[in-house]
């Protein structure tokens, strides 16, 4: 775990770390904001394309799959070219798990039948395990089921607030080893919010919000993989110059 604890985890000298980290975070957040606004405007102003945007295997979900695939391939390439590094490998494994989840473990590609899910539906993704836990707890006590949702929300919002705090500190010129991970924290936070909506809500509007949150999370993860690779390259160039 040394790579996570070391103050120069993100790669280069402090001044390079600050500028490069902020650049990647700014680009990622700008893209997330632009895509979110575009999706919302399209759904409101052009309701005829809402189905194309948000349906199963629609534009938003396919965008999520593409960004997750980019994160997985980028992490794999970085590991092969530069050797294994904990942050890159972790991001790649997270991306792979979410990619398998989004593609229902290949059920629609290969035509095999997934297992039935307790309470209805099919067990064709990791998120279904959370749904299963929610339904089992609900059978015992509605309070316990909502406690699970509340814990997901608290953890997700907490991670996002931690990330925003370090973004603010970075803008003020102060960085820590956590500053290089804000995109990963935001990714996990967005996924947590999406899963809380998935297991506890049934409205079509919230289902649309869930899809957009998952797309945002996938974009953040892809940017994180690129950021870590870029910082490692920068660190090596600085080392060669010295």
Protein Blocks (a to p, Z undefined) as FASTA:
>chain_A
ZZmmpmklnopafklmmmmmmmmmmmmmmmmmmmmmmmmmmmmmmmmlmmmmmmghilkl
mmmmmmmmmmmmmmmmmmmmnopafklmmmmmmmmmmmmmmnonommmnopacdddehia
jdfbfklmmmmmmmmmmmmomklmmmmmmmmmmmmmmmmmmmmmmmmmmmnopacfklmm
mmmmmmmmmmmmmmmmmmmpcbfklmmmmmmmmmmmmmmmmmmmmmmmmmmmmmmmmmmm
ZZ
